[in-house]
Amino acid sequence: MARPIWSGSISFGLVSVPVKLFSATSPKEVRFHMLHDKDGGRIQQKRVCSLDGEEVAWEHIVKGFEISKGRYVTVTREELEAFNPRANKAIEIEDFVDLSQIDPIFYESTYYLVPDRGAIKPYALLVEAMKRTHRVGIARFVLRTKQYLAAVRPMEHALAISTMLYADEVVSQEDLEGLPDAKSKPGERELKMAEQLIGSLAADFDVQKYKDDYREQVLALLERKAEGEEIVAQERPEEPRGKVVNLMDALEKSLAAAKSGELRERGELRRQPEPHHRAAAKRSRPHHAKAARSRKRKSG
């Protein structure tokens, strides 16, 4: 059973709904530890001073902000705590906006808001009202001493809250070089063909369709190695760098492939793991593993 990571209330106007906060995501990243290749021991990281090379205890570590190369301003915990946002345990909705007005670039992490005891009715009211008006709530709340901007929106029977970046945390496109300008405007014929190509690949979004092939291959590799199989990895051929091609020729070939279903077939093939995970495997089981299997057969 999932445990709440925060509890408080969500309010709009004078209505306050007690809620609990649960994580809405569970990333499945394959995590590795750093080991000593000689003996398999875990690598430990120490806090070492860059000037005297000595290890530093936690009580002698302070926070510093670099204002110029090699020059720092230090601050104490007490000084920072004076500016900590007030943890009032409330998610206060300040505005209701149209979801389409929020670009996905602003979203960070998503959580579920679940009604606390006795709050089912006002919670259901807020969910249904937001569904009917097609609006999401913009709020601010404090989580782990940090104040977040957040979007509250209905998701089926629940309310979801997504923490968001502030405006000055998103990189402006004005800081990017190489973006197309008015001189790069495509020709009408090219544009129509590109629109046809996009239309031929249009589909309803089904998240179950997409799998993390890399993670599945890595886990399969780890399982095989844990069973004693020796893996001899083959060098992966270097993929050719992108070439500048005739745009019309590429569009015509792509459109023909899309109409024949070839492009979708290629996509399905790319989603399937390659045999042996791009490795040439030699069956080299340790003697103790074979003996264990033999004992198991005899005992059966």
N, C-alpha and C positions, 0 to 999 in steps of 0.2 A: 504494500500500500504506500503510495506516494505521501511524503510529508510536506506540509506547507513551509515555505521559506520566509514568509512574511504574513502578518495579519493586521488588519486595520479596517478602513471603510472607504467606499467610493461615494462621492457626493456630487449632486447636480442640483443647483438651486438650494432649497432647504431640505431636500430629500437626501438621507444618508443611508447607505446599505452596507452592513458589516460583511467583509469578504476576507478570504484567505488567498494567498498567492502561491501558485504552483508552477514549476517549470513546464513549458509546453514543448520543449525539444529535448532530444537525447542523442547528441552527435556520436557516431560510431567510428571515430578516428582510431586507427591502429597506432598505439603508443609504444615506443621502444625506450628501454633504459640504456644508459651508457655503461659499458662493461670493459674491463681490462682484457685485451685479446689473449694475454699470456695465461691467465688463471681464471678468468670469468668473474672476477670480483667487481662489485658495483663501484663506479666512479663517484667520489664525493667532491662536492664543490665547497671551497672555503672562501671566506671574506678576507681578502688580503689587501693591505695598503699598497698603493702604487709607488709610494715614495720610499718606505723603509722595508717593504717586502714581508712585513710581519702580519700574522693573522690578527684580525680585530674582533673583539667581543661586541655583542649587540649593544651593550650599555655605552659603548664609545662610538656609536654610529649615529650621525645626524643627517638630516635631509639638506641637500644643496641644489640650488638652481644656477645653471651656467649662464651668466649674462654676457660673457665674452670668452674667447679662447683661453681656458685655464683659469678663469676668474669666476668664483662662485659666491652666491649669497646664501648663507645658511639660515634655516628657520627651525624653531623648536616645535615639539608636538603641541605645547600649550598655545603657541601663537596660531597654529593652524586650526586648533579646536575652536578658537574664538570665531572663526568664519564658517565652521561646519553648519550645513543646513539643519534647521530645526526638524527633528524627526517627530512629526505630529501624527504619524500613522494614518494619514488621510490622502486619498487620491482625489484631488479637487478638479473636476472638469470645468475648464474655463470657457471653451467654445465647442460648438458642434459644427463640423465641416463635412464637405463631400469627400468621400474616400479617394475619388479620382484626382483630387487636388494635391494629394500627398505623393511625391515621387518615391519609389522604393529605395532610392539611395539614402534616404533619411533613417530607414529602419535598422535597428541593431538586434536586440534579443526579444523573444516573445514569451509571454507567460499566460497562464490561465488564471482568471479570477473566479473563485467558487464562493457561493453564498455561505456565510457562517450560520450558526444556529438561529432559527427564527427569522431569517432574512430571505426565504424563498420567494415570497410574494413580491416585495419591492424589487428584488433582483430580476424576476421574470418580467416585471413591468418594464424595467429599463431595457432588457434584451429585446422585447417585442417592439417597444417604441422606437428604438434605434433601427430595427429592421424595417419598420414601416416608413420611416422618414429617410432611410438610406443615408444616415449620417454617422460619423464616428466622433467620439469625444477627444478633445485635446486637453491633456492634463499635465500636472507636474506632481511628482511625489518623491519621497526620500527612501532610498534603498541602500543599506550598508554605508551610511554617512555621505552618500552622493545624491544630489538632486538631479532627477531625470525629467526630460520632456518625454511624453508618451502619448500614444494613440490607443484609445479604448474602442473596440469594435465587436459586434456580435459575430460569433462563429457557431452556427447551428444552435445548440442549446446553451452555449456558454458565452461568457465575455472573455475576450483576449485583450491583453495589454502589451503593446510593443514599445520598448524604449527607443528613443529617437536621438539623432544627432541634432545639435543646434546649428543654425544657419552658418556660423563662422567655422564649423567643423567640416564643411563640405568644400572640396577644392573647386574653385571657379574655372570654367572652361576658358576664360580669358588668360589663364596661366599656362595653357597648353599650346604647343606649337604643332603645326602641320595639319590642322583641321581644314576641311574644305571651305572655300570662300565662294563669292559670286562667280568667279571665273571657272570654278569647278562644276558648275551646274550641268547635270547629265542631259543628253539629248532625249527628245521625246520618244523616239523609237526604242532606245535602250531602257528608258524608264518603264514603258509599257511591257517589255519583255520581262523585266525584273519583277513587275507586279504580277504577271502571269505565273512566274516561277514561284513566288511567295504563295500565290493562291493555290497552286498545285500541291504545295506541301502543307497547306493549312489543315489543322486538326484541333479537336478538343483536348485541353490539357488533362492528362492522366498521370499523376505523379508516380503511380505504381509501375508505369512503363519504363521508368529510368532507374537503372541500378548502378551502384558504385562498383564497377568491374575491377578497378585497381585494388580496392580493399578486399574483395572476395578472393582475388588471385593471391594477394599477400597472405591472407589467413590460410588459404589452402597450402601455400608454400610452407608456412610455419608448421602446419599440422604434419605435413610430410616429413619435414626435418625433425620434428619432435618424435616421430616414429622411427627415426634412424636412417632415413633415406638420404643418400649423398646427392647433392644437387650440383651439377656443373653448369654454371650460367654461361650462355653464349653471348658474345658481344652483339649488341643491337646495331644494325646498320644505320648509318647516319642518314636522317631524312633530308631530302633536298630542300634547299631554301626556296621560299615562294618566288616564282618568276612572274615578271610582268607579261601578261598574255593579252591577246586581242579580246577586248571586252565583249564585243558582239558575238564572236566565235564561241567564247565560253558560255555566254547566255543561251545561245541557240542549242549547244550541246547539252547544257544543264536542263533546259526546258524539254528537250526530246527525251532525256533520261528520266525526268520526272513523270512525263506522260506515259512512259512504258513501265513505270514502277521500279526502275532500276535504282533510283536514288534512295527510295525507302528500303530496298533490299540491302543496299550498302550500309545504311544506318543500322539495320538489324544485325548485320554481320559484325559491325564495329562494337556492338553492345555485348557480343558473345565473347567469353574469355578464350584466348588463344590456347591451343593444346600445349600442355606441359608448362604453361605460363612463361613461354619464351625461354625455356631452359631444357637442356638435354639431361635427363635424369638417369642415373645409374643405380640399379638396385644393389645397394651395398649395405644390407642390414647388419648391425653388430651381432656377434655370436650370442650374446646374452639375450637378445630379442628373439632369435630363433629358438634358443633353448626354452625360453618362457612359453612360446607358442607350443613347443613340443610337450612341455609338462602339462599345459592346459588340455591338449588333446588326450593325453594319457589319463588325466583325472576325469575327463568326460566319459 
